[in-house]
Amino acid sequence: MTNAVCKSYNISWVVVHYCRLKAYSRNKTSLNINATFIEPANNIFLKMKMMKKASGYKPFLFDYTIDACEFMRKRNQPFAKIVWNLFKHLSTVNHTCPYVVRSPINDQTNYFQNTVVFFQGLQMVSDFHHIELPFVLPTGDYLLLLDWIFDELSCDSDQTVMDSKLFLLGAFISVAFLVCSETYFVKMTNAVCKSYNESWVVIQYCRLKAHSRNKTSLNINATFLEPANNIFVKVKLMKKANGYKPFLIDLTIDACEFMRNRNNPVIKIIYKMIKDVSTVNHTCPYVGLQTVSDFYDIRIPVPLPTGEYLLLGDWIFDAKAQFATNVYFTFVED
């Protein structure tokens, strides 16, 4: 992080005492925010916008508004959970709404009867610096804009009470939330599968079916000749720019562990899309016929920049790559 700027639009409700970075070394800073909510906040929306520096800061990846109280009740958005898990132990933003003011409480067991135990109107982020994310951003300078909106039911609200700006250097942070209405167009354009070991995996077919000019469906039919009990999947997203270049996602997961615990938010997005049209919907082992049938309903909670993409999947059994599934698609923002 290279800078942090916070501003209250309504100091009768929110007072920002400080919002600053602390430098530990040349390559490490921590974020510290201290603010007081003068009145209870029961209905909170958070507007988030990512910007990337390119002759000034330009919109990049997402521009969303979320119902923060709804999320804190249910923890039901995988990308929001990534961010929340980063700072929940370093912040007072770790419980359900309301975020409320209480008077200082006297500790009756203390020898000093006027000792202040807490003041819950105070909201803090303390020494936030440890960031682990399953995304790789393109190298560059980024700006994360956050507007905090109280007591408005609409995502179109203009009753913003506070904003905060985080300037980020390099491949640092990627956040996305599926809320309000975001329209986009996705079409798969090609599918290529290959077996590296036909004594274990035989691919009968891997192809797209055209339903209309703007709709295709994916169909894969493969046979695992031996049981697969130890499966890892390497997933990599590429974006076309003078050839395909790495973009956002490059990770390897323990697929058997995921199918037991569903504990990876990125893979969970993909899994939810295919689980009802695929035999990949149970715990290990996998043996015999494996299919993906007529998969076309693609719901991506990240508004990608318009362009052509390639999702690479390498399937690794017993520490050896056995086959690959590579899907090309076009993403267009409306």
N, C-alpha and C positions, 0 to 999 in steps of 0.2 A: 504494500500500500504506500502511496506517495503523498496523499493529502486527504483530509477529511474536512468537510464544511457542513455545518448544520444551522438551520434558521427556523425560528418560531414565527408563524404567521399570526398567532393569536396568543399573546403573552398573558392574557387573562385565563387561559386554559393550560398552556404549556410554556414552561420557562426552561430554556436550555442554559445550564450552568457552564458546561464546557463540552467540547467535541474536538478531539485532537488525537494525533498519533504520537507515540513514544518510540524513539529510535533506540534499538538495542545494538545494532551493528549496521554495517553497510547494506546488508541484505535482509534485515529483519526489522519490522516495525509492528507495534501493537495499537489497536484501536481502543479508545476510551471515550465513552459518552455518559454524561450525567445530566438528567432533566427531571423536572417535577411536573406531574399532572395535578393542576389545582382543583379540577373537578373530575368526578368519575368518568371513565370512558367505557361504555357498554357496547358500542356499535362501531367497530373499527375496520376500515378498509385500508389496504396498502397498495399504492400504485408503484410499479417497478418498471424501470426502463434501462436497458443496457446500451451504452454508446461506445463506439470504437473511434479512435483518433485517426483521421485521414483528411488532411486539410481542414482541420476543425473536427469536433466530435460529431459523428453521424450515428443514427440508430443502427443497432446491431443485435440480431437474434430475437429479442423479445421486448414487448411493451404490454404489460398486463396489469390488471387490478384484481386483488384477491380479497375475500372476506376473511380477515385475520381471526376473528372470533370463531367462525365456523371451523377454520383449520385447527385452532387450538383445542377445540372440543373433540375433533375426530381424527386429526393427523392423517387425513385421507388423500393427500396429494404428494406423490413420491418426490417430486423435485423440491417442493416446499420443505419436506422432511430433511433433505440433504442440507439445506441452509440452516434449519432450526437445530439440527443435531450438532452443527459446528459451534454454535454459541449458547446453547441452552444452559450450560453449566457456568457460563461467564456473564450471565445477564439475568435481570429480573423479568425478562419476557419469557417466562417458563411455566405459565399457568393459564387457565382459561380466563375469559373476560368475566367481570369487569377489571380494568386496571384503575384502582381507586385510591383516593386519599383517605387516610385515617390520621387522627391526631396522634401525637407522640404518646406512647403508652409507658406508664411508670411500672417498673419491676418491683412488686411488693416484697419480693424476697431479698432485694438488694438493700444493703445498709444505707445506701443513698437513695432516698425515696423519689428523688426527682430525676434519676438516671433515665435517659431516653433509650428505649430498647429498639424501636424501629419507627420509621416513617414511611408508610407504604406508597405514598404519592411519588416517592423518588423512584425513577426508572434508570437503570444503568446498563452499560456494557463495559466490562472491565478486562483490560489486558487481552483483548481478542487478537490472536496472531496465528493459531495453529489451524491450517486449512488443508483438508484432504478431499479432493473431488474426483469423480470418475470421468472428468472431461479434460480435453486438451484444447485450449483456445489457440488460434493463430497468434504468433508473437506480435505484441503491440501494446499501446497504451489504451486503457479502458476507463470508463466512468459509469458507475452504477448509481442511478438516480432513484431515490425513494421518497414518495410523498405519503404522509400519514393523514388519513381522512377520518374524522370522527362524526358520528350521528348523521350519516347519510346512507340510505339504502341502495342508491344507484351507483353503478360504476362510473356514471357521468358526473358524479358529485364534484363540486368545486369548493367544498368546505374543508380545505386543507389547513391543518393546524401546525404542521411542522414538516420540514423536509431535511433530508440528509444526503450528502453527496460523497461518494467514495471514489477516489482516483486510484486506478490500479495499473501496475506496470507488468507487462508480459502476460504469459499464460496463467492467469490467476484465478478467475472466478467465472462460473457460468451457472445461472439460475433461471428456472422457468416455471411458470404456473399456468394451469389450465383453468381459466376463469373468464367470465364475460364472454363476448362473442368474438372469436378470431376465425376468419375464413381463409382458406387456402385450397390449393388444388395439388393433388399428388397422383402421379401415374407411373406405374412400373413399366419400364421400357425394354428390359432384357433380363434374363436369368441364365446363369451358367453354373453348373454343378460338375464336380469332378471327383472321382474316387482315386485315392492314392494307394489303396490296398484292396483289390477286388477279391481277395481271399477272405475279407471281413465285411466290406461294404460294396454292394452292387447297386448302382443307380440305374433304374429302368427308364425314368424320364425326369426332366427338369425343364419346365417350359411355361410360357405365359399364354393365356387364352384371351383373345380380344373380344370384348363384349360390345364396345362402341369406340368411337374415336377417342374418348377420354377415360375409358375404363378397361382395365386388364385384370386378370386374376392369375395367381401363381399356383402351379400344381407340381408337386414333387412326389416321386415314388421311388423308394429305396428299400433294400433288404439288408439287414444286419445278420450275417450268417453265423456269428457267434455272439453270445451275450456281452453287452457293454456295461460294466459296473463302475468304471472309473473314467468319467467323461469331463473334459475341459473344453470350453469354447472360447476361441479368440475372436473378438468382434472389433472391427475397425471401420469407421466411416470416412469416406473420401469425397472430396468435392472437385469438380472439373474446373481447372484453371490452367491452361497450357498443359494438359494431361491431368490425371487425377492426383490430388495432393491430400495428405492426411487432414482431417477436419473433425474437431470436437471429441470423438470417441475413439479410444484405443485401449482396450482392456481385455483381460483373460479371466474367466470365471470358472469356478468349480460347478459344473452343471448339476451334478447329483446333489451337492449341498444346497444349491438354489432350489431345486425341486422339493427338497425336504422343508426348507425354511422360507423360501421366497424373500430373500434378504438383500437383494441387489435392486435398487430403485430403477436403474436404467434398463436392466434386463427384464424387470417386471413389466415395463411398458410394452416391450416386444412380446413377452409371453402372453399378456392379456389379449393382444390382437390375434394370436394364432391358436390359443388353447382350444377353442371350440371347433376349429377346422383342421385339427392336426392330431396325430397320435402322440405328439410330444406333450403329454398332459398328465403324466404320472411320475412317480419316483423311479429311480434306477432299480433293477437293470432294464436295458432296452435290447430286444432281440426280435428277429423276424421282420415283417413288413412295417415300414414307417412311411407315413404320408403327410403331405400338406395338400388339402383339397379345396380348390376354388377360393383361395384367400385374396380378398380385394379391399376389405374395409380397413383402411389405414388411418389411424388417428394419432397424430404426432403432437405432443404438448409443447414442442419447441418450434416457434415460427422461424424456420430456417430462412436464410437469404435465398431468393429465387436463383435456381441453378440446377445443374445435373449432378447427381450423387451416385455413389456406389457403396453398398453395404457388404463388406467382406466378412464371411464367417468360416473359420477353420475349426473342424471338429477333431479333437484329440482324444484318442482312446489309449489308455495305458502308456501315456507319455509320448505317443507317436501320432502325428497327423494322419488321419484316415480318409477324410474327404472334405470338400469345400462347397459352400453354397454362397454364390455371389449374385446379388440382386441390384440392378441399375434402376434408378427412378428419377423422375423430374419433380421438383417442388416449385410451385409458383404461389407467391403471396398475392392475394386479391387486394 
